[in-house]
Amino acid sequence: MHPHGHPHGQPSGQPNKILLEYLYDVLVSHQQPPSLGPGTPSSLSLHYTPNQKFLQAAAAYTEACIVKAPGTDPVQATKLAQLGFQAQQKYGHHCIPHDPSNPDSGLGPTGAIETLTPSHAQLWHAAGAALLYCALQVGDDATAAMAQKWWRAEAALCHLTAWQNSWNLGSYEVIAPGARGGSYQSGGAGATTPAPAAQNSTRDLDYELLLNGTLPSAKSPKIQNQYYTATLILAKLTPDQIAVLNRPGQGEKLLGPNGQQGPWTSEDVPLLPSQLFVVRNGNQHAAWFESLDALQPQFQAGVNSQSAWYTFYNSPPGDLPNGGQSVWPAPQQPGGSIQKFGPQQV
């Protein structure tokens, strides 16, 4: 993460940690955190990564519309919230350009692509959950509709790449390819080294909650922390509010783990920056991008008869082979028809 200051000038530190803490304090712990700073930001910061921009929009919206902090502007905060969704609708899911206020700027630096990131999914989910919950709380139908569409898109991608597998907090794991596929793990003498991130436990729990409508571990002491901010916010939704996110959609039902069809459909799959290929057979699957011009791309991921697997290219975008082309051949297992989703989808 880039150590830029806070969007409002206070306090200093990593923006994602500051903004995530703010959302957790207000919406989960119901504490009165320090003000994010003077007023509502005039724009999403050019210095921020895509997930930080989305978090900034969520925090500004929460501060202005829920906390109603002095000097904040609910109208401007709502514009930022909707911009966070509109940018992704134009450029791709989990993609926010360098300058989202300029619709013709293009994506800008390659770091603008974070599609299906396993290492940063908890940050995207926290922002998306906060925007959904807050919009519903204040009766902002337009922003709520955008957030509901975003969550159905997220759930659809998770459904396509989920593995039914019991672990200490849940029953599913999302094993997906994506940008920023690595997370930094501590090494000797305090050093950190990038290592692949097979899955993301917040994303796993959020998918299970949306799939089943309930989550047994939502009250577990093990998830009462900032990492699970999204899960704890989503668990506050009423059954009727969750039903909007998992009711059967229009279009061809998506095949999930162990042959589960729907409730999400091809109509819920969002715009992607590159074409996503998926093969499912029972509880096994393979998913891959043939091209993903992004930071630390995890080009392929899946589950075979024994365990989850994935490929990982630990390199800055400029060093990716052939301009972001995968160096791995398409997976041969499991057998089955190949589904294609993305820009080339007809």
C-alpha positions in Angstrom: 0.0 0.0 0.0 1.2 3.5 -0.7 1.6 5.5 2.6 -0.4 8.5 1.5 -2.1 10.6 4.1 -5.8 10.4 4.9 -8.2 11.7 2.3 -9.2 14.6 4.6 -5.7 15.3 5.8 -5.9 13.5 9.1 -4.7 11.2 10.5 -1.6 9.8 8.7 -1.1 6.2 7.9 -2.2 3.6 5.4 -5.6 4.8 4.1 -7.1 1.3 3.9 -6.4 0.6 7.5 -7.7 4.0 8.7 -10.9 3.9 6.6 -11.6 0.2 7.5 -11.2 1.1 11.1 -13.6 4.0 10.8 -16.3 1.8 9.1 -15.9 -0.9 11.8 -16.1 1.6 14.6 -19.2 3.3 13.3 -21.2 0.5 11.8 -20.1 -2.5 13.9 -18.8 -1.3 17.3 -21.1 1.8 17.3 -18.3 3.9 18.7 -17.8 7.6 18.0 -14.5 7.6 16.1 -12.5 10.7 15.5 -13.6 12.9 12.6 -12.1 11.9 9.3 -11.3 15.5 8.7 -12.7 18.8 7.6 -15.7 18.3 5.4 -16.4 15.8 2.7 -13.8 15.1 0.0 -14.3 16.9 -3.3 -13.1 13.8 -5.2 -11.7 10.3 -4.8 -8.0 10.6 -4.2 -5.7 10.2 -7.2 -3.1 8.7 -4.9 -5.2 5.8 -3.8 -5.4 2.3 -5.1 -8.9 1.1 -6.3 -9.8 -0.5 -3.0 -8.8 2.6 -1.1 -10.9 4.8 -3.4 -13.9 2.5 -2.8 -13.3 2.6 1.0 -12.9 6.4 0.8 -16.3 6.7 -0.9 -17.9 4.4 1.8 -16.3 6.3 4.7 -17.3 9.7 3.3 -20.9 8.5 2.8 -21.0 6.9 6.3 -19.7 10.1 7.9 -22.0 12.4 6.1 -25.2 10.4 6.0 -25.1 8.2 9.2 -22.8 10.1 11.6 -23.8 13.4 10.2 -20.6 14.9 11.3 -20.4 18.8 11.3 -19.2 20.2 8.0 -19.9 17.2 5.9 -22.0 17.3 2.8 -24.5 14.4 2.2 -25.1 15.4 -1.4 -21.3 15.3 -2.3 -20.8 12.1 -0.3 -23.6 10.5 -2.2 -22.0 11.5 -5.5 -18.7 9.9 -4.4 -20.6 6.7 -3.3 -22.3 6.4 -6.7 -19.1 7.2 -8.5 -17.5 4.2 -6.9 -20.1 2.0 -8.4 -20.4 3.8 -11.8 -16.6 3.5 -12.4 -16.8 -0.3 -12.0 -19.8 -0.5 -14.2 -17.8 1.3 -16.9 -14.3 -0.2 -16.5 -14.9 -3.6 -14.8 -15.7 -5.1 -11.4 -13.1 -4.1 -8.9 -11.6 -1.6 -11.4 -11.6 2.1 -10.5 -9.4 4.3 -12.8 -6.7 6.7 -11.7 -9.0 9.7 -12.0 -12.6 8.4 -11.8 -14.0 12.0 -11.9 -12.8 12.2 -15.5 -14.9 9.7 -17.5 -12.5 9.9 -20.5 -9.3 9.3 -18.6 -9.2 5.6 -19.1 -8.0 3.2 -16.4 -4.6 4.8 -16.2 -1.9 2.9 -14.3 -2.3 -0.9 -14.4 -2.8 -0.9 -10.7 -6.4 0.3 -11.4 -7.4 -3.4 -12.0 -8.1 -5.5 -8.9 -10.6 -7.9 -10.4 -11.4 -10.8 -8.1 -8.4 -10.0 -5.8 -8.1 -12.6 -3.0 -5.6 -10.6 -1.0 -7.7 -7.4 -0.8 -11.3 -8.8 -1.1 -12.0 -7.9 2.6 -11.5 -4.3 1.7 -13.8 -4.3 -1.3 -16.4 -6.1 0.7 -16.2 -3.7 3.6 -16.8 -0.7 1.4 -19.6 -2.5 -0.5 -21.3 -3.6 2.7 -21.1 -0.2 4.3 -22.5 1.5 1.2 -25.4 -1.0 1.0 -26.2 -0.9 4.7 -26.0 2.9 5.0 -28.0 3.6 1.8 -30.8 1.3 3.2 -30.7 3.0 6.5 -31.2 6.5 5.1 -33.6 5.5 2.4 -31.3 6.4 -0.5 -32.9 4.1 -3.1 -30.6 5.1 -6.0 -27.4 4.2 -4.1 -28.9 1.1 -2.5 -29.9 -0.2 -6.0 -26.3 0.3 -7.2 -25.0 -1.5 -4.1 -27.5 -4.4 -4.5 -26.4 -4.8 -8.2 -22.7 -4.8 -7.0 -23.4 -7.5 -4.4 -25.3 -9.7 -6.8 -22.3 -9.4 -9.2 -19.9 -10.3 -6.4 -22.0 -13.2 -5.4 -22.2 -14.5 -9.0 -18.5 -14.5 -9.4 -18.1 -16.3 -6.0 -20.7 -18.9 -6.9 -18.8 -19.7 -10.1 -15.6 -20.3 -8.2 -16.8 -21.6 -4.9 -15.7 -24.9 -3.3 -18.0 -26.6 -0.7 -15.4 -27.4 2.0 -15.8 -27.2 5.7 -13.3 -25.1 7.7 -13.3 -23.6 11.2 -15.8 -20.8 10.4 -17.7 -21.9 7.4 -18.6 -24.4 4.7 -17.4 -22.8 1.5 -14.2 -21.3 0.1 -14.0 -19.2 -3.0 -11.0 -20.3 -5.0 -10.7 -17.8 -7.9 -8.1 -16.3 -10.1 -7.6 -12.6 -10.0 -5.5 -9.5 -9.8 -3.3 -8.8 -6.7 -3.2 -12.5 -6.0 -0.5 -12.2 -3.5 -0.4 -11.2 0.2 2.7 -10.2 2.1 3.8 -12.7 4.8 6.4 -12.1 7.5 9.8 -13.6 6.9 12.9 -13.7 8.9 14.3 -10.6 10.5 11.1 -8.8 10.0 11.2 -9.0 6.2 8.1 -9.6 4.2 7.8 -11.7 1.1 4.8 -11.9 -1.3 3.1 -15.3 -1.4 0.0 -16.4 -3.2 -3.3 -15.9 -1.5 -5.4 -19.0 -2.2 -8.6 -17.6 -0.8 -10.0 -14.9 1.5 -12.0 -15.9 4.6 -14.1 -12.7 4.6 -15.2 -13.4 1.0 -15.9 -17.0 1.9 -18.2 -16.1 4.8 -19.9 -13.3 2.8 -20.6 -15.7 0.0 -22.1 -18.3 2.4 -24.2 -15.7 4.0 -25.6 -14.5 0.7 -26.1 -18.1 -0.6 -28.0 -19.4 2.5 -29.4 -16.2 3.9 -27.8 -16.9 7.3 -24.4 -17.5 8.7 -24.0 -19.6 11.8 -20.5 -18.1 12.6 -21.7 -14.5 12.4 -21.7 -14.2 16.2 -18.4 -16.2 16.7 -15.8 -14.3 18.8 -13.3 -15.3 16.1 -14.7 -12.8 13.6 -15.3 -9.9 15.9 -12.6 -7.8 14.4 -11.9 -5.3 11.6 -10.9 -7.9 9.1 -14.5 -9.2 9.0 -16.1 -5.8 8.9 -18.1 -6.7 5.7 -19.4 -10.0 7.2 -20.5 -8.2 10.4 -22.3 -5.5 8.5 -24.1 -7.9 6.1 -25.2 -9.9 9.1 -27.2 -6.8 10.2 -29.4 -6.9 7.1 -33.0 -8.1 7.5 -34.2 -11.2 5.7 -36.1 -9.0 3.2 -32.9 -7.0 2.5 -30.8 -10.2 2.0 -33.6 -11.6 -0.2 -32.9 -8.9 -2.8 -29.4 -10.1 -3.0 -30.1 -13.8 -3.5 -33.5 -14.0 -5.1 -33.5 -15.9 -8.4 -32.4 -13.7 -11.3 -33.2 -13.4 -14.9 -31.1 -15.4 -17.4 -29.3 -18.7 -17.4 -28.7 -19.9 -13.9 -25.0 -20.1 -12.9 -23.6 -23.5 -11.8 -22.0 -23.4 -8.4 -20.4 -26.0 -6.1 -21.7 -29.5 -6.2 -24.1 -28.6 -9.0 -26.0 -25.9 -7.2 -27.8 -23.9 -9.8 -28.5 -20.2 -9.2 -29.9 -18.2 -7.6 -27.5 -15.9 -9.5 -27.6 -16.0 -13.3 -25.6 -14.9 -16.3 -27.3 -11.5 -16.1 -25.6 -10.9 -12.7 -22.1 -11.5 -13.9 -20.5 -8.0 -14.1 -18.3 -6.4 -16.7 -14.7 -7.8 -16.4 -11.5 -6.3 -17.8 -10.5 -9.6 -19.3 -12.4 -12.7 -20.3 -12.9 -15.3 -17.5 -13.1 -19.0 -18.3 -14.8 -21.4 -15.9 -15.3 -25.2 -15.9 -17.3 -26.9 -13.2 -17.8 -30.6 -12.5 -19.4 -31.5 -9.2 -17.4 -29.9 -6.4 -14.4 -29.5 -8.7 -13.7 -26.5 -10.8 -11.1 -24.5 -12.8 -11.2 -20.8 -13.5 -8.7 -18.8 -15.4 -7.8 -15.6 -17.3 -5.7 -16.0 -20.4 -4.8 -12.3 -20.0 -4.8 -10.1 -16.9 -2.6 -7.0 -17.1 -2.5 -6.4 -13.4 -0.4 -6.5 -10.3 0.6 -10.0 -9.1 -2.0 -11.8 -11.3 -3.2 -15.1 -10.1 -4.0 -16.3 -13.6 -5.6 -19.6 -12.7 -7.2 -21.2 -9.7 -9.4 -24.2 -9.0 -10.1 -27.3 -7.0 -9.2 -30.9 -8.0 -10.1 -34.1 -6.4 -7.7 -33.5 -3.5 -7.2 -29.8 -2.8 -7.3 -26.2 -4.1 -4.6 -25.1 -6.5 -3.6 -21.9 -8.2 -0.9 -20.2 -10.4 0.7 -17.0 -9.3 2.9 -14.5 -11.2 4.8 -12.3 -8.7 5.8 -9.4 -10.8 5.0 -5.8 -11.5 2.8 -5.4 -14.6 5.7 -4.0 -16.7 7.5 -7.4 -16.3 4.5 -9.6 -17.1 5.2 -11.8 -20.1 3.6 -10.8 -23.4 1.8 -7.8 -22.0 -0.2 -9.6 -19.4 -0.7 -12.9 -21.2 -0.7 -16.1 -19.1 2.3 -18.4 -19.5 0.2 -21.4 -18.4 -1.9 -23.5 -20.8 -5.6 -23.8 -20.1 -6.4 -26.3 -17.3 -7.4 -29.8 -18.5 -9.2 -30.8 -15.4 -11.9 -31.1 -14.5 -13.5 -32.2 -17.7 -16.6 -30.3 -18.9 -17.9 -27.5 -21.0 -16.0 -24.2 -20.8 -18.1 -21.2 -19.8 -16.9 -17.8 -20.8 -17.6 -14.5 -19.1 -16.4 -11.0 -19.7 -15.9 -8.4 -22.5 -16.3 -10.9 -25.3 -19.4 -12.5 -23.8 -22.3 -12.5 -26.3 
